[in-house]
Amino acid sequence: MLRRLVDAACQVAGETHPGGIVRERVYRFISAVGINRSNFNETVSALLSGNRERFTYELSFWPADVSTYALRLAFGSEPKAINGAIKSE
């Protein structure tokens, strides 16, 4: 189901749309490492909706190295831990 949503989002955006390519790359990474996580669906939903704040929040429950890399892939910035949650500057 989620794969179909990602495919549909990429088709709407077009394959050359940078945002769609980035979301696809991040989706593939988090699917490979975290598909069994309890908040996986919420994390993917936040990613696909483009909600940076919610995506960052959902990733705060993931291992730090995984969330750091996912945020770097998604936003191209170094995340910083603030008040127990990972925030991106």
PDB file with SEQRES, HELIX, SHEET and CRYST1 records, atoms N, CA, C and O in Angstrom:
SEQRES   1 A   89  MET LEU ARG ARG LEU VAL ASP ALA ALA CYS GLN VAL ALA          
SEQRES   2 A   89  GLY GLU THR HIS PRO GLY GLY ILE VAL ARG GLU ARG VAL          
SEQRES   3 A   89  TYR ARG PHE ILE SER ALA VAL GLY ILE ASN ARG SER ASN          
SEQRES   4 A   89  PHE ASN GLU THR VAL SER ALA LEU LEU SER GLY ASN ARG          
SEQRES   5 A   89  GLU ARG PHE THR TYR GLU LEU SER PHE TRP PRO ALA ASP          
SEQRES   6 A   89  VAL SER THR TYR ALA LEU ARG LEU ALA PHE GLY SER GLU          
SEQRES   7 A   89  PRO LYS ALA ILE ASN GLY ALA ILE LYS SER GLU                  
HELIX    1 AA1 LEU A    2  ALA A   13  1                                  12    
HELIX    2 AA2 PRO A   18  GLY A   34  1                                  17    
HELIX    3 AA3 PHE A   40  SER A   49  1                                  10    
HELIX    4 AA4 ARG A   52  LEU A   59  1                                   8    
HELIX    5 AA5 ALA A   64  PHE A   75  1                                  12    
SHEET    1 AA1 2 PRO A  79  ILE A  82  0                                        
SHEET    2 AA1 2 ALA A  85  SER A  88 -1                                        
CRYST1    1.000    1.000    1.000  90.00  90.00  90.00 P 1           1          
ATOM      1  N   MET A   1       0.821  -1.195   0.000  1.00  0.00           N  
ATOM      2  CA  MET A   1       0.000   0.000   0.000  1.00  0.00           C  
ATOM      3  C   MET A   1       0.863   1.256   0.000  1.00  0.00           C  
ATOM      4  O   MET A   1       0.657   2.154  -0.816  1.00  0.00           O  
ATOM      5  N   LEU A   2       1.837   1.320   0.924  1.00  0.00           N  
ATOM      6  CA  LEU A   2       2.695   2.499   0.982  1.00  0.00           C  
ATOM      7  C   LEU A   2       3.508   2.658  -0.295  1.00  0.00           C  
ATOM      8  O   LEU A   2       3.731   3.773  -0.767  1.00  0.00           O  
ATOM      9  N   ARG A   3       3.941   1.550  -0.839  1.00  0.00           N  
ATOM     10  CA  ARG A   3       4.715   1.610  -2.076  1.00  0.00           C  
ATOM     11  C   ARG A   3       3.890   2.234  -3.195  1.00  0.00           C  
ATOM     12  O   ARG A   3       4.409   3.019  -3.988  1.00  0.00           O  
ATOM     13  N   ARG A   4       2.606   1.885  -3.260  1.00  0.00           N  
ATOM     14  CA  ARG A   4       1.729   2.465  -4.279  1.00  0.00           C  
ATOM     15  C   ARG A   4       1.550   3.959  -4.072  1.00  0.00           C  
ATOM     16  O   ARG A   4       1.482   4.715  -5.041  1.00  0.00           O  
ATOM     17  N   LEU A   5       1.474   4.398  -2.808  1.00  0.00           N  
ATOM     18  CA  LEU A   5       1.361   5.828  -2.513  1.00  0.00           C  
ATOM     19  C   LEU A   5       2.617   6.581  -2.963  1.00  0.00           C  
ATOM     20  O   LEU A   5       2.528   7.666  -3.538  1.00  0.00           O  
ATOM     21  N   VAL A   6       3.769   6.001  -2.697  1.00  0.00           N  
ATOM     22  CA  VAL A   6       5.013   6.631  -3.124  1.00  0.00           C  
ATOM     23  C   VAL A   6       5.078   6.698  -4.640  1.00  0.00           C  
ATOM     24  O   VAL A   6       5.437   7.732  -5.203  1.00  0.00           O  
ATOM     25  N   ASP A   7       4.734   5.601  -5.306  1.00  0.00           N  
ATOM     26  CA  ASP A   7       4.738   5.591  -6.772  1.00  0.00           C  
ATOM     27  C   ASP A   7       3.789   6.637  -7.339  1.00  0.00           C  
ATOM     28  O   ASP A   7       4.128   7.340  -8.291  1.00  0.00           O  
ATOM     29  N   ALA A   8       2.602   6.739  -6.755  1.00  0.00           N  
ATOM     30  CA  ALA A   8       1.632   7.724  -7.222  1.00  0.00           C  
ATOM     31  C   ALA A   8       2.143   9.145  -7.008  1.00  0.00           C  
ATOM     32  O   ALA A   8       1.981  10.001  -7.878  1.00  0.00           O  
ATOM     33  N   ALA A   9       2.753   9.397  -5.869  1.00  0.00           N  
ATOM     34  CA  ALA A   9       3.290  10.726  -5.582  1.00  0.00           C  
ATOM     35  C   ALA A   9       4.399  11.083  -6.564  1.00  0.00           C  
ATOM     36  O   ALA A   9       4.493  12.228  -7.005  1.00  0.00           O  
ATOM     37  N   CYS A  10       5.231  10.119  -6.904  1.00  0.00           N  
ATOM     38  CA  CYS A  10       6.311  10.361  -7.857  1.00  0.00           C  
ATOM     39  C   CYS A  10       5.771  10.613  -9.253  1.00  0.00           C  
ATOM     40  O   CYS A  10       6.320  11.433  -9.990  1.00  0.00           O  
ATOM     41  N   GLN A  11       4.704   9.921  -9.627  1.00  0.00           N  
ATOM     42  CA  GLN A  11       4.114  10.117 -10.945  1.00  0.00           C  
ATOM     43  C   GLN A  11       3.476  11.491 -11.052  1.00  0.00           C  
ATOM     44  O   GLN A  11       3.574  12.145 -12.091  1.00  0.00           O  
ATOM     45  N   VAL A  12       2.825  11.933  -9.986  1.00  0.00           N  
ATOM     46  CA  VAL A  12       2.205  13.253  -9.993  1.00  0.00           C  
ATOM     47  C   VAL A  12       3.267  14.329 -10.092  1.00  0.00           C  
ATOM     48  O   VAL A  12       3.113  15.294 -10.841  1.00  0.00           O  
ATOM     49  N   ALA A  13       4.346  14.167  -9.335  1.00  0.00           N  
ATOM     50  CA  ALA A  13       5.415  15.158  -9.328  1.00  0.00           C  
ATOM     51  C   ALA A  13       6.282  15.076 -10.573  1.00  0.00           C  
ATOM     52  O   ALA A  13       6.937  16.052 -10.941  1.00  0.00           O  
ATOM     53  N   GLY A  14       6.291  13.944 -11.209  1.00  0.00           N  
ATOM     54  CA  GLY A  14       7.164  13.745 -12.356  1.00  0.00           C  
ATOM     55  C   GLY A  14       8.517  13.251 -11.893  1.00  0.00           C  
ATOM     56  O   GLY A  14       8.990  13.645 -10.827  1.00  0.00           O  
ATOM     57  N   GLU A  15       9.134  12.409 -12.666  1.00  0.00           N  
ATOM     58  CA  GLU A  15      10.393  11.810 -12.248  1.00  0.00           C  
ATOM     59  C   GLU A  15      11.515  12.817 -12.153  1.00  0.00           C  
ATOM     60  O   GLU A  15      12.479  12.578 -11.425  1.00  0.00           O  
ATOM     61  N   THR A  16      11.435  13.924 -12.849  1.00  0.00           N  
ATOM     62  CA  THR A  16      12.514  14.899 -12.811  1.00  0.00           C  
ATOM     63  C   THR A  16      12.327  15.910 -11.693  1.00  0.00           C  
ATOM     64  O   THR A  16      13.201  16.752 -11.490  1.00  0.00           O  
ATOM     65  N   HIS A  17      11.240  15.861 -10.972  1.00  0.00           N  
ATOM     66  CA  HIS A  17      10.999  16.777  -9.863  1.00  0.00           C  
ATOM     67  C   HIS A  17      11.932  16.437  -8.714  1.00  0.00           C  
ATOM     68  O   HIS A  17      11.863  15.333  -8.173  1.00  0.00           O  
ATOM     69  N   PRO A  18      12.812  17.375  -8.325  1.00  0.00           N  
ATOM     70  CA  PRO A  18      13.797  17.078  -7.279  1.00  0.00           C  
ATOM     71  C   PRO A  18      13.174  16.629  -5.958  1.00  0.00           C  
ATOM     72  O   PRO A  18      13.710  15.729  -5.312  1.00  0.00           O  
ATOM     73  N   GLY A  19      12.076  17.220  -5.544  1.00  0.00           N  
ATOM     74  CA  GLY A  19      11.432  16.835  -4.289  1.00  0.00           C  
ATOM     75  C   GLY A  19      10.952  15.401  -4.315  1.00  0.00           C  
ATOM     76  O   GLY A  19      11.073  14.687  -3.320  1.00  0.00           O  
ATOM     77  N   GLY A  20      10.409  14.971  -5.437  1.00  0.00           N  
ATOM     78  CA  GLY A  20       9.939  13.598  -5.565  1.00  0.00           C  
ATOM     79  C   GLY A  20      11.069  12.600  -5.538  1.00  0.00           C  
ATOM     80  O   GLY A  20      10.939  11.514  -4.974  1.00  0.00           O  
ATOM     81  N   ILE A  21      12.175  12.968  -6.147  1.00  0.00           N  
ATOM     82  CA  ILE A  21      13.343  12.092  -6.154  1.00  0.00           C  
ATOM     83  C   ILE A  21      13.908  11.973  -4.750  1.00  0.00           C  
ATOM     84  O   ILE A  21      14.287  10.884  -4.319  1.00  0.00           O  
ATOM     85  N   VAL A  22      13.966  13.085  -4.040  1.00  0.00           N  
ATOM     86  CA  VAL A  22      14.479  13.077  -2.668  1.00  0.00           C  
ATOM     87  C   VAL A  22      13.573  12.239  -1.777  1.00  0.00           C  
ATOM     88  O   VAL A  22      14.057  11.402  -1.016  1.00  0.00           O  
ATOM     89  N   ARG A  23      12.261  12.455  -1.864  1.00  0.00           N  
ATOM     90  CA  ARG A  23      11.323  11.673  -1.047  1.00  0.00           C  
ATOM     91  C   ARG A  23      11.454  10.179  -1.344  1.00  0.00           C  
ATOM     92  O   ARG A  23      11.417   9.357  -0.428  1.00  0.00           O  
ATOM     93  N   GLU A  24      11.605   9.833  -2.603  1.00  0.00           N  
ATOM     94  CA  GLU A  24      11.759   8.428  -2.985  1.00  0.00           C  
ATOM     95  C   GLU A  24      13.021   7.842  -2.358  1.00  0.00           C  
ATOM     96  O   GLU A  24      13.004   6.726  -1.840  1.00  0.00           O  
ATOM     97  N   ARG A  25      14.109   8.598  -2.407  1.00  0.00           N  
ATOM     98  CA  ARG A  25      15.372   8.134  -1.827  1.00  0.00           C  
ATOM     99  C   ARG A  25      15.238   7.924  -0.315  1.00  0.00           C  
ATOM    100  O   ARG A  25      15.697   6.914   0.219  1.00  0.00           O  
ATOM    101  N   VAL A  26      14.615   8.871   0.361  1.00  0.00           N  
ATOM    102  CA  VAL A  26      14.429   8.761   1.807  1.00  0.00           C  
ATOM    103  C   VAL A  26      13.490   7.603   2.123  1.00  0.00           C  
ATOM    104  O   VAL A  26      13.742   6.841   3.057  1.00  0.00           O  
ATOM    105  N   TYR A  27      12.416   7.461   1.358  1.00  0.00           N  
ATOM    106  CA  TYR A  27      11.478   6.364   1.565  1.00  0.00           C  
ATOM    107  C   TYR A  27      12.180   5.011   1.436  1.00  0.00           C  
ATOM    108  O   TYR A  27      11.964   4.116   2.252  1.00  0.00           O  
ATOM    109  N   ARG A  28      13.006   4.869   0.425  1.00  0.00           N  
ATOM    110  CA  ARG A  28      13.719   3.600   0.234  1.00  0.00           C  
ATOM    111  C   ARG A  28      14.640   3.303   1.409  1.00  0.00           C  
ATOM    112  O   ARG A  28      14.735   2.162   1.862  1.00  0.00           O  
ATOM    113  N   PHE A  29      15.318   4.337   1.899  1.00  0.00           N  
ATOM    114  CA  PHE A  29      16.222   4.134   3.031  1.00  0.00           C  
ATOM    115  C   PHE A  29      15.451   3.722   4.280  1.00  0.00           C  
ATOM    116  O   PHE A  29      15.786   2.717   4.908  1.00  0.00           O  
ATOM    117  N   ILE A  30      14.416   4.489   4.651  1.00  0.00           N  
ATOM    118  CA  ILE A  30      13.710   4.156   5.891  1.00  0.00           C  
ATOM    119  C   ILE A  30      12.951   2.844   5.772  1.00  0.00           C  
ATOM    120  O   ILE A  30      12.739   2.162   6.775  1.00  0.00           O  
ATOM    121  N   SER A  31      12.541   2.481   4.569  1.00  0.00           N  
ATOM    122  CA  SER A  31      11.895   1.181   4.374  1.00  0.00           C  
ATOM    123  C   SER A  31      12.881   0.044   4.589  1.00  0.00           C  
ATOM    124  O   SER A  31      12.538  -0.993   5.157  1.00  0.00           O  
ATOM    125  N   ALA A  32      14.091   0.247   4.135  1.00  0.00           N  
ATOM    126  CA  ALA A  32      15.104  -0.803   4.266  1.00  0.00           C  
ATOM    127  C   ALA A  32      15.509  -1.025   5.722  1.00  0.00           C  
ATOM    128  O   ALA A  32      15.782  -2.154   6.132  1.00  0.00           O  
ATOM    129  N   VAL A  33      15.545   0.045   6.490  1.00  0.00           N  
ATOM    130  CA  VAL A  33      16.061  -0.098   7.856  1.00  0.00           C  
ATOM    131  C   VAL A  33      14.979  -0.089   8.938  1.00  0.00           C  
ATOM    132  O   VAL A  33      15.242  -0.496  10.070  1.00  0.00           O  
ATOM    133  N   GLY A  34      13.769   0.368   8.607  1.00  0.00           N  
ATOM    134  CA  GLY A  34      12.802   0.531   9.680  1.00  0.00           C  
ATOM    135  C   GLY A  34      11.379   0.112   9.409  1.00  0.00           C  
ATOM    136  O   GLY A  34      10.462   0.581  10.083  1.00  0.00           O  
ATOM    137  N   ILE A  35      11.166  -0.766   8.434  1.00  0.00           N  
ATOM    138  CA  ILE A  35       9.794  -1.138   8.084  1.00  0.00           C  
ATOM    139  C   ILE A  35       9.060  -1.812   9.244  1.00  0.00           C  
ATOM    140  O   ILE A  35       7.830  -1.790   9.289  1.00  0.00           O  
ATOM    141  N   ASN A  36       9.792  -2.404  10.172  1.00  0.00           N  
ATOM    142  CA  ASN A  36       9.164  -3.077  11.305  1.00  0.00           C  
ATOM    143  C   ASN A  36       9.018  -2.187  12.535  1.00  0.00           C  
ATOM    144  O   ASN A  36       8.548  -2.648  13.576  1.00  0.00           O  
ATOM    145  N   ARG A  37       9.407  -0.938  12.433  1.00  0.00           N  
ATOM    146  CA  ARG A  37       9.267  -0.029  13.574  1.00  0.00           C  
ATOM    147  C   ARG A  37       7.793   0.290  13.795  1.00  0.00           C  
ATOM    148  O   ARG A  37       7.006   0.331  12.849  1.00  0.00           O  
ATOM    149  N   SER A  38       7.432   0.514  15.049  1.00  0.00           N  
ATOM    150  CA  SER A  38       6.015   0.730  15.379  1.00  0.00           C  
ATOM    151  C   SER A  38       5.452   2.006  14.756  1.00  0.00           C  
ATOM    152  O   SER A  38       4.256   2.064  14.469  1.00  0.00           O  
ATOM    153  N   ASN A  39       6.264   3.008  14.543  1.00  0.00           N  
ATOM    154  CA  ASN A  39       5.754   4.257  13.968  1.00  0.00           C  
ATOM    155  C   ASN A  39       6.193   4.435  12.509  1.00  0.00           C  
ATOM    156  O   ASN A  39       6.276   5.561  12.020  1.00  0.00           O  
ATOM    157  N   PHE A  40       6.468   3.341  11.827  1.00  0.00           N  
ATOM    158  CA  PHE A  40       6.907   3.419  10.436  1.00  0.00           C  
ATOM    159  C   PHE A  40       5.867   4.118   9.555  1.00  0.00           C  
ATOM    160  O   PHE A  40       6.216   5.005   8.776  1.00  0.00           O  
ATOM    161  N   ASN A  41       4.606   3.729   9.669  1.00  0.00           N  
ATOM    162  CA  ASN A  41       3.570   4.331   8.815  1.00  0.00           C  
ATOM    163  C   ASN A  41       3.419   5.824   9.068  1.00  0.00           C  
ATOM    164  O   ASN A  41       3.225   6.590   8.123  1.00  0.00           O  
ATOM    165  N   GLU A  42       3.503   6.249  10.315  1.00  0.00           N  
ATOM    166  CA  GLU A  42       3.403   7.665  10.646  1.00  0.00           C  
ATOM    167  C   GLU A  42       4.599   8.432  10.071  1.00  0.00           C  
ATOM    168  O   GLU A  42       4.460   9.559   9.595  1.00  0.00           O  
ATOM    169  N   THR A  43       5.767   7.804  10.124  1.00  0.00           N  
ATOM    170  CA  THR A  43       6.978   8.430   9.595  1.00  0.00           C  
ATOM    171  C   THR A  43       6.870   8.617   8.083  1.00  0.00           C  
ATOM    172  O   THR A  43       7.194   9.681   7.555  1.00  0.00           O  
ATOM    173  N   VAL A  44       6.417   7.584   7.401  1.00  0.00           N  
ATOM    174  CA  VAL A  44       6.258   7.661   5.947  1.00  0.00           C  
ATOM    175  C   VAL A  44       5.188   8.683   5.579  1.00  0.00           C  
ATOM    176  O   VAL A  44       5.361   9.443   4.626  1.00  0.00           O  
ATOM    177  N   SER A  45       4.105   8.709   6.312  1.00  0.00           N  
ATOM    178  CA  SER A  45       3.045   9.679   6.056  1.00  0.00           C  
ATOM    179  C   SER A  45       3.570  11.107   6.173  1.00  0.00           C  
ATOM    180  O   SER A  45       3.259  11.959   5.339  1.00  0.00           O  
ATOM    181  N   ALA A  46       4.358  11.362   7.199  1.00  0.00           N  
ATOM    182  CA  ALA A  46       4.934  12.702   7.379  1.00  0.00           C  
ATOM    183  C   ALA A  46       5.884  13.041   6.236  1.00  0.00           C  
ATOM    184  O   ALA A  46       5.894  14.172   5.750  1.00  0.00           O  
ATOM    185  N   LEU A  47       6.677  12.069   5.810  1.00  0.00           N  
ATOM    186  CA  LEU A  47       7.591  12.280   4.696  1.00  0.00           C  
ATOM    187  C   LEU A  47       6.834  12.617   3.426  1.00  0.00           C  
ATOM    188  O   LEU A  47       7.153  13.595   2.749  1.00  0.00           O  
ATOM    189  N   LEU A  48       5.830  11.810   3.099  1.00  0.00           N  
ATOM    190  CA  LEU A  48       5.096  12.011   1.844  1.00  0.00           C  
ATOM    191  C   LEU A  48       4.268  13.283   1.833  1.00  0.00           C  
ATOM    192  O   LEU A  48       4.035  13.869   0.776  1.00  0.00           O  
ATOM    193  N   SER A  49       3.823  13.712   3.012  1.00  0.00           N  
ATOM    194  CA  SER A  49       3.038  14.945   3.077  1.00  0.00           C  
ATOM    195  C   SER A  49       3.928  16.179   3.085  1.00  0.00           C  
ATOM    196  O   SER A  49       3.440  17.301   2.948  1.00  0.00           O  
ATOM    197  N   GLY A  50       5.234  15.975   3.246  1.00  0.00           N  
ATOM    198  CA  GLY A  50       6.150  17.113   3.268  1.00  0.00           C  
ATOM    199  C   GLY A  50       6.163  17.858   4.590  1.00  0.00           C  
ATOM    200  O   GLY A  50       6.628  18.996   4.667  1.00  0.00           O  
ATOM    201  N   ASN A  51       5.651  17.214   5.630  1.00  0.00           N  
ATOM    202  CA  ASN A  51       5.593  17.838   6.951  1.00  0.00           C  
ATOM    203  C   ASN A  51       6.925  17.610   7.667  1.00  0.00           C  
ATOM    204  O   ASN A  51       7.116  16.588   8.327  1.00  0.00           O  
ATOM    205  N   ARG A  52       7.827  18.556   7.535  1.00  0.00           N  
ATOM    206  CA  ARG A  52       9.173  18.417   8.079  1.00  0.00           C  
ATOM    207  C   ARG A  52       9.171  18.266   9.598  1.00  0.00           C  
ATOM    208  O   ARG A  52       9.896  17.435  10.145  1.00  0.00           O  
ATOM    209  N   GLU A  53       8.361  19.064  10.271  1.00  0.00           N  
ATOM    210  CA  GLU A  53       8.318  19.013  11.732  1.00  0.00           C  
ATOM    211  C   GLU A  53       7.853  17.643  12.227  1.00  0.00           C  
ATOM    212  O   GLU A  53       8.455  17.067  13.134  1.00  0.00           O  
ATOM    213  N   ARG A  54       6.785  17.129  11.630  1.00  0.00           N  
ATOM    214  CA  ARG A  54       6.266  15.823  12.046  1.00  0.00           C  
ATOM    215  C   ARG A  54       7.230  14.692  11.671  1.00  0.00           C  
ATOM    216  O   ARG A  54       7.410  13.749  12.442  1.00  0.00           O  
ATOM    217  N   PHE A  55       7.844  14.783  10.498  1.00  0.00           N  
ATOM    218  CA  PHE A  55       8.819  13.782  10.076  1.00  0.00           C  
ATOM    219  C   PHE A  55       9.990  13.748  11.063  1.00  0.00           C  
ATOM    220  O   PHE A  55      10.438  12.674  11.462  1.00  0.00           O  
ATOM    221  N   THR A  56      10.477  14.915  11.448  1.00  0.00           N  
ATOM    222  CA  THR A  56      11.567  15.005  12.430  1.00  0.00           C  
ATOM    223  C   THR A  56      11.135  14.415  13.762  1.00  0.00           C  
ATOM    224  O   THR A  56      11.897  13.693  14.406  1.00  0.00           O  
ATOM    225  N   TYR A  57       9.906  14.725  14.175  1.00  0.00           N  
ATOM    226  CA  TYR A  57       9.387  14.189  15.433  1.00  0.00           C  
ATOM    227  C   TYR A  57       9.306  12.663  15.391  1.00  0.00           C  
ATOM    228  O   TYR A  57       9.759  12.001  16.324  1.00  0.00           O  
ATOM    229  N   GLU A  58       8.747  12.104  14.345  1.00  0.00           N  
ATOM    230  CA  GLU A  58       8.619  10.647  14.234  1.00  0.00           C  
ATOM    231  C   GLU A  58       9.987   9.973  14.229  1.00  0.00           C  
ATOM    232  O   GLU A  58      10.161   8.904  14.814  1.00  0.00           O  
ATOM    233  N   LEU A  59      10.951  10.600  13.568  1.00  0.00           N  
ATOM    234  CA  LEU A  59      12.294  10.024  13.535  1.00  0.00           C  
ATOM    235  C   LEU A  59      13.002  10.119  14.880  1.00  0.00           C  
ATOM    236  O   LEU A  59      13.987   9.415  15.102  1.00  0.00           O  
ATOM    237  N   SER A  60      12.528  10.965  15.774  1.00  0.00           N  
ATOM    238  CA  SER A  60      13.172  11.081  17.091  1.00  0.00           C  
ATOM    239  C   SER A  60      13.039   9.789  17.895  1.00  0.00           C  
ATOM    240  O   SER A  60      13.757   9.603  18.877  1.00  0.00           O  
ATOM    241  N   PHE A  61      12.128   8.890  17.494  1.00  0.00           N  
ATOM    242  CA  PHE A  61      11.951   7.602  18.159  1.00  0.00           C  
ATOM    243  C   PHE A  61      12.827   6.504  17.546  1.00  0.00           C  
ATOM    244  O   PHE A  61      12.889   5.392  18.070  1.00  0.00           O  
ATOM    245  N   TRP A  62      13.483   6.810  16.466  1.00  0.00           N  
ATOM    246  CA  TRP A  62      14.342   5.861  15.770  1.00  0.00           C  
ATOM    247  C   TRP A  62      15.752   5.978  16.341  1.00  0.00           C  
ATOM    248  O   TRP A  62      16.062   6.956  17.022  1.00  0.00           O  
ATOM    249  N   PRO A  63      16.611   4.989  16.071  1.00  0.00           N  
ATOM    250  CA  PRO A  63      18.006   5.108  16.503  1.00  0.00           C  
ATOM    251  C   PRO A  63      18.634   6.384  15.935  1.00  0.00           C  
ATOM    252  O   PRO A  63      18.332   6.785  14.810  1.00  0.00           O  
ATOM    253  N   ALA A  64      19.500   7.011  16.714  1.00  0.00           N  
ATOM    254  CA  ALA A  64      20.063   8.313  16.343  1.00  0.00           C  
ATOM    255  C   ALA A  64      20.799   8.290  15.006  1.00  0.00           C  
ATOM    256  O   ALA A  64      20.660   9.224  14.215  1.00  0.00           O  
ATOM    257  N   ASP A  65      21.567   7.258  14.741  1.00  0.00           N  
ATOM    258  CA  ASP A  65      22.320   7.226  13.485  1.00  0.00           C  
ATOM    259  C   ASP A  65      21.400   7.107  12.276  1.00  0.00           C  
ATOM    260  O   ASP A  65      21.667   7.691  11.226  1.00  0.00           O  
ATOM    261  N   VAL A  66      20.326   6.356  12.425  1.00  0.00           N  
ATOM    262  CA  VAL A  66      19.361   6.193  11.331  1.00  0.00           C  
ATOM    263  C   VAL A  66      18.603   7.499  11.093  1.00  0.00           C  
ATOM    264  O   VAL A  66      18.465   7.944   9.953  1.00  0.00           O  
ATOM    265  N   SER A  67      18.116   8.107  12.167  1.00  0.00           N  
ATOM    266  CA  SER A  67      17.359   9.356  12.007  1.00  0.00           C  
ATOM    267  C   SER A  67      18.240  10.477  11.473  1.00  0.00           C  
ATOM    268  O   SER A  67      17.792  11.287  10.662  1.00  0.00           O  
ATOM    269  N   THR A  68      19.488  10.526  11.922  1.00  0.00           N  
ATOM    270  CA  THR A  68      20.418  11.545  11.429  1.00  0.00           C  
ATOM    271  C   THR A  68      20.618  11.404   9.925  1.00  0.00           C  
ATOM    272  O   THR A  68      20.580  12.392   9.192  1.00  0.00           O  
ATOM    273  N   TYR A  69      20.828  10.186   9.475  1.00  0.00           N  
ATOM    274  CA  TYR A  69      21.041   9.964   8.047  1.00  0.00           C  
ATOM    275  C   TYR A  69      19.773  10.258   7.240  1.00  0.00           C  
ATOM    276  O   TYR A  69      19.848  10.864   6.171  1.00  0.00           O  
ATOM    277  N   ALA A  70      18.618   9.837   7.742  1.00  0.00           N  
ATOM    278  CA  ALA A  70      17.352  10.087   7.037  1.00  0.00           C  
ATOM    279  C   ALA A  70      17.097  11.589   6.907  1.00  0.00           C  
ATOM    280  O   ALA A  70      16.670  12.058   5.852  1.00  0.00           O  
ATOM    281  N   LEU A  71      17.355  12.335   7.967  1.00  0.00           N  
ATOM    282  CA  LEU A  71      17.175  13.787   7.913  1.00  0.00           C  
ATOM    283  C   LEU A  71      18.166  14.435   6.956  1.00  0.00           C  
ATOM    284  O   LEU A  71      17.824  15.384   6.250  1.00  0.00           O  
ATOM    285  N   ARG A  72      19.381  13.930   6.933  1.00  0.00           N  
ATOM    286  CA  ARG A  72      20.379  14.464   6.002  1.00  0.00           C  
ATOM    287  C   ARG A  72      19.955  14.185   4.562  1.00  0.00           C  
ATOM    288  O   ARG A  72      20.100  15.046   3.694  1.00  0.00           O  
ATOM    289  N   LEU A  73      19.434  12.989   4.306  1.00  0.00           N  
ATOM    290  CA  LEU A  73      18.943  12.677   2.963  1.00  0.00           C  
ATOM    291  C   LEU A  73      17.773  13.576   2.581  1.00  0.00           C  
ATOM    292  O   LEU A  73      17.701  14.077   1.459  1.00  0.00           O  
ATOM    293  N   ALA A  74      16.869  13.772   3.518  1.00  0.00           N  
ATOM    294  CA  ALA A  74      15.643  14.531   3.234  1.00  0.00           C  
ATOM    295  C   ALA A  74      15.879  16.026   3.083  1.00  0.00           C  
ATOM    296  O   ALA A  74      15.297  16.668   2.208  1.00  0.00           O  
ATOM    297  N   PHE A  75      16.739  16.582   3.942  1.00  0.00           N  
ATOM    298  CA  PHE A  75      16.846  18.034   4.006  1.00  0.00           C  
ATOM    299  C   PHE A  75      18.246  18.567   3.741  1.00  0.00           C  
ATOM    300  O   PHE A  75      18.445  19.776   3.629  1.00  0.00           O  
ATOM    301  N   GLY A  76      19.211  17.668   3.640  1.00  0.00           N  
ATOM    302  CA  GLY A  76      20.559  18.102   3.344  1.00  0.00           C  
ATOM    303  C   GLY A  76      21.211  18.909   4.444  1.00  0.00           C  
ATOM    304  O   GLY A  76      22.097  19.722   4.182  1.00  0.00           O  
ATOM    305  N   SER A  77      20.777  18.691   5.676  1.00  0.00           N  
ATOM    306  CA  SER A  77      21.342  19.453   6.781  1.00  0.00           C  
ATOM    307  C   SER A  77      21.708  18.518   7.916  1.00  0.00           C  
ATOM    308  O   SER A  77      21.248  17.379   7.980  1.00  0.00           O  
ATOM    309  N   GLU A  78      22.528  19.011   8.794  1.00  0.00           N  
ATOM    310  CA  GLU A  78      22.937  18.246   9.966  1.00  0.00           C  
ATOM    311  C   GLU A  78      21.911  18.442  11.068  1.00  0.00           C  
ATOM    312  O   GLU A  78      21.703  19.570  11.517  1.00  0.00           O  
ATOM    313  N   PRO A  79      21.270  17.381  11.512  1.00  0.00           N  
ATOM    314  CA  PRO A  79      20.324  17.519  12.614  1.00  0.00           C  
ATOM    315  C   PRO A  79      21.049  17.736  13.935  1.00  0.00           C  
ATOM    316  O   PRO A  79      22.197  17.321  14.097  1.00  0.00           O  
ATOM    317  N   LYS A  80      20.381  18.379  14.867  1.00  0.00           N  
ATOM    318  CA  LYS A  80      20.948  18.641  16.173  1.00  0.00           C  
ATOM    319  C   LYS A  80      19.926  18.240  17.227  1.00  0.00           C  
ATOM    320  O   LYS A  80      18.745  18.570  17.112  1.00  0.00           O  
ATOM    321  N   ALA A  81      20.378  17.532  18.250  1.00  0.00           N  
ATOM    322  CA  ALA A  81      19.475  17.099  19.323  1.00  0.00           C  
ATOM    323  C   ALA A  81      19.144  18.291  20.212  1.00  0.00           C  
ATOM    324  O   ALA A  81      20.039  18.953  20.738  1.00  0.00           O  
ATOM    325  N   ILE A  82      17.866  18.555  20.372  1.00  0.00           N  
ATOM    326  CA  ILE A  82      17.399  19.629  21.242  1.00  0.00           C  
ATOM    327  C   ILE A  82      16.245  19.086  22.068  1.00  0.00           C  
ATOM    328  O   ILE A  82      15.259  18.600  21.516  1.00  0.00           O  
ATOM    329  N   ASN A  83      16.364  19.165  23.392  1.00  0.00           N  
ATOM    330  CA  ASN A  83      15.313  18.725  24.298  1.00  0.00           C  
ATOM    331  C   ASN A  83      14.865  17.293  24.036  1.00  0.00           C  
ATOM    332  O   ASN A  83      13.671  16.998  24.094  1.00  0.00           O  
ATOM    333  N   GLY A  84      15.795  16.417  23.752  1.00  0.00           N  
ATOM    334  CA  GLY A  84      15.470  15.008  23.566  1.00  0.00           C  
ATOM    335  C   GLY A  84      14.889  14.662  22.210  1.00  0.00           C  
ATOM    336  O   GLY A  84      14.661  13.487  21.925  1.00  0.00           O  
ATOM    337  N   ALA A  85      14.642  15.649  21.369  1.00  0.00           N  
ATOM    338  CA  ALA A  85      14.129  15.393  20.017  1.00  0.00           C  
ATOM    339  C   ALA A  85      15.181  15.841  19.025  1.00  0.00           C  
ATOM    340  O   ALA A  85      15.984  16.726  19.323  1.00  0.00           O  
ATOM    341  N   ILE A  86      15.183  15.251  17.877  1.00  0.00           N  
ATOM    342  CA  ILE A  86      16.147  15.638  16.865  1.00  0.00           C  
ATOM    343  C   ILE A  86      15.553  16.782  16.065  1.00  0.00           C  
ATOM    344  O   ILE A  86      14.449  16.680  15.531  1.00  0.00           O  
ATOM    345  N   LYS A  87      16.284  17.847  15.992  1.00  0.00           N  
ATOM    346  CA  LYS A  87      15.848  19.016  15.244  1.00  0.00           C  
ATOM    347  C   LYS A  87      16.896  19.304  14.176  1.00  0.00           C  
ATOM    348  O   LYS A  87      18.084  19.069  14.396  1.00  0.00           O  
ATOM    349  N   SER A  88      16.477  19.799  13.049  1.00  0.00           N  
ATOM    350  CA  SER A  88      17.378  20.126  11.977  1.00  0.00           C  
ATOM    351  C   SER A  88      17.546  21.644  11.934  1.00  0.00           C  
ATOM    352  O   SER A  88      16.569  22.387  12.021  1.00  0.00           O  
ATOM    353  N   GLU A  89      18.774  22.089  11.800  1.00  0.00           N  
ATOM    354  CA  GLU A  89      19.026  23.536  11.753  1.00  0.00           C  
ATOM    355  C   GLU A  89      18.910  24.051  10.353  1.00  0.00           C  
ATOM    356  O   GLU A  89      19.089  25.246  10.119  1.00  0.00           O  
TER     357      GLU A  89                                                      
END                                                                             
